[in-house]
């Protein structure tokens, strides 16, 4: 089975779901693939963005194609959308694309999309070091843009000052922080972001055994280990940190989370993708 992986390219989701998954599949990985590229393969995996010219080629190529819809909804314009508006966008978008099948980042989004296709959760970042779980809390980490936590940040900084902690944004290694936060300000917590976002921040915390405080959104809840702490309001971060003061508590959390991450390797998730591609080729 000759596989082509394509998309607009450029985004972090392309690196993870396009390049990393594609190479694990032994596929041809080419952003902005042409009609000739498509016809030279048995099946096509398209990740996230589908430019107009590419969509026209997909409809002309005569090959089955699977759409990985991860983070495809309009991020900024979509934040004020209600559930009804989000569902309308999803129906209209898939009606326009007409893929043979769909790969979803969460089970909730798959249900919203009519139950077709397959859920493939994010794999853990390859090569993550295991968190040593230090004796004392010292560093709280956050991965992402600070614009998403402007309202949370003042509370977090005060909490760090009160406890003598450091707040580290985009740490170079997950294992260098004692607790990782995965939160967003209310204006960035639309129906889509709460239910359709992948669990990429959680899986990296789990795979490194790093204690986690975050929103109980669909991607997180569907892949939880049971050792994570949920926080929907800034003061709940304070409560969670109180629970994490003791090294023994964090060590127990780390072990549970690490075990949960073991099935979510790059090769395992690539195998899930391969099975869906094989299904559409056979159908």
N, C-alpha and C positions, 0 to 999 in steps of 0.2 A: 504494500500500500504506500504510494508516494504521496507525502503530505506537504502541503504548502501552508506556512503560517504568515499571515500578513495583517496589515492595518495601516493606520496613518503613521504610527511610530512616534517616538520622542518622549512620551510620558513614562512615569515610573511604572504604571500598570503594564505598559508595553514591555518594559525590561523584564518584569516578573512573569506575566502571563503570555507574552509573546516570545521573547528571546530565550528565557530560561526553560519554559515548558517546551518550546519548539526544539531547542537543542537536545533536551532530554528525550524527545520523540525521534530524534534523528531526521527531523524535517528540514526542508528548505525554508529558511527564515528570511523574508524579504519585505520590508515596508514598501507600501505603494506598488504592490505587484501589478503586472499588466495582464491583459487578456491572454497573451501568449504564455506567460508564466502559469496562469491558472489551468490552461488546457494541457500543460505538460505534467500535470499532477492528477491523482485520483480523487483527492478530497482537499478542501480548503478550510482552514481555521482562521477566522477574522477576529481580531481583538479590539474591542472598544469602539474606536471611531471608524466610520465607513464613508470616505469621501465620495462625492457624487460620481466621479469617473470610475472609481472602483466598484461602486454599486452597479453601474451599467455593465461593467465587465462581468461581474458575478452573475448577473441575469442572462448574459449572453454565452457564458463559457460552457454550459452544458455539464457542469460538475456539481456534485452536492457540496454544500458548505455549511459549516457550523459557526454560529456567532457567539463569541464570549462577550457577554454584555457588561462585564465588570466596569463600574464607574462611567457608564455611557450616558447617563442622564445629564442634562445641562446643570452643572454644579451650582453656579451662582444664581442664574435665573430660576432654578428649580427650588431653591431653599424656601421661598414663601408659599410654595404650592401645598394645597390640601391633599389628603389621600385621594380624593376624587380626581383632582387635576393630575396627580402622579399616575394614577391608573389610566387616565385618558392618554397621557403621553406615551406610556408603555404600549398600550394597544395600538395607537397610531404609528409609533416607531417601528414595531415589529410588522405591522401591516405594510409599511413602506418597504422594509428590507426584504421580507419574505425569505428568511433563511430556511434551510432544510431542517435544522434543529438549533437549540440554544443551550449554552452552558451558563449557569447562573452562579453568582457568588454566595447567595443565601437561599435557604429553603423557602423563606417568606417571599422572596422575589419570584421564585419559581411558581409558587401558588398564585401570586398576583398575575403572573404571565400565562396562567391557564394550565400549569402542571406538565407542560411538555419538556423534553430535554433532560438534562442531568445537572445536579448541583456538584460543583467542584470547588471546594474551599481553597483558600490561599495556602500554599506551602510555606514552611518556615524558611527564612533567609539562610542559604547554604553557609556552612562554616561558623555558625554562632558558637561562641564560647559559653561554657556553663558558669552561671553566676556562683561565686564562692560563698555567698551569704555571710557577709561580715558580721562581726559581733554587735556593732552598733549601727543604727540608721545614720547615714551620712549624706546621701545624694538621692534626690527625686528627679526622675528623668521624664522628658516628653519628646516624642518624635512627631514632627510636623511643623506647619507654619504657625507662628505666634498669633497671627490674626484670628485664628479660630478659638483662641483661649483668652482674649483680651479681658473679659470680665472675670474669668477664673484666676488669671495670673496674679492680680493684686492680693487675693485671699491666699493663694499658694505661697507667694513671697512672704507675707506676714506670718504664715504658719511655719515656713522655713526659718525665718528670723527668730521666732519664739522658741523653736526646737534646736537651733544651731545647725540647720541643714543647708545644703546647697541645692539650688534648682538648676538643672542642666538641660538645655534645649538641644535636641538632636545630638545626643552623645555618639561618639565614634563607635562605641561598643555597648551593647545592651548590658553585658556583665559588669560594666563599670558603675551602674546605678543600683541602688538598693530597692527602689520601688519605681515602677513605671506608671505614668498616668495616661489614660486615653479618654479625654473629655473634650467637649466642644461647647461654645457659648450657645444660648438659646436660638439666636438667629441662624445658626448653622445646624440646627437639629430638626430638619424637616422630616416628613414621612419617609422620603426617599433615603436620606442619610441615616435615619434610624433603622430602616428595614432592608435597604438594598446595599449598603456599604459592606465590603468584605471584612473579614476578621484579621486582617494582616497584622495589626498592632498586637492583638492578643496572641496570635500564633508565634510571633517572635519572642514575646515575653514567656510563653509556655516552653518553647524550645530551648531557651536560655535559663529556664527555671527562675525567672525574675518576678517577684511579687507584683501583682497587678491591681490597679484601681481604675475603674472605667465605667462608662455608661452600659446599662443592660440593654443594648440594642440587639437586633436579631442575629447578626453574625457572631457576636460575642456569646449570646445565650445559647445558640445552637451548637457551639463548640466548647462550651465551658467545661472546666475540670471539676468545679465545685469548690475550688480554693480561691477563686477570684473575689474581690470586693467591689460591689456596685456602688456608684456615687452619682446621684442626679443633681445634687446641690452642693455648693462648695463646702458647707459645714460637714457634709458626710465624708469628705476627704479627711478632715480632722479626726473623726471617729475611727475611720479605717487605720490611720497612722497610729492611733492609740493601741489598736489591736496588734499592730506590727512591731511594736517597740522591742519585744523579746525576740532574740535570735532564734529560739526554738520554734516560735510560731512561724517565722519567715522560712525557716528550714523545712518545716512540714509542708507549707504552701508550695515551696519550690519543688519538692519531690513529687507532689501530686500533679502540679502543672506540667513538669517535665515528662512524666509518664503519659499524660494526655496527648502531648505533641508528637509522640513517636510514629503514629500512622500518617502524619501530615508532612511527609518528606516530599522533595521535588519529584523523585522517581515515582512515588505512590500517586501523587496528583497527576503526573503525566500519564500514568497508566489509566486513570479514570478518563482523561481526555481521549486517549487512544481508543478506549472501548466505545465512546460515543461516536468518534469518527468512523470506526469500523461498522457500527450499527447503520449509519447513514449510507455508507458505501454498499452494504448488503441489501438495503431496502429498495 
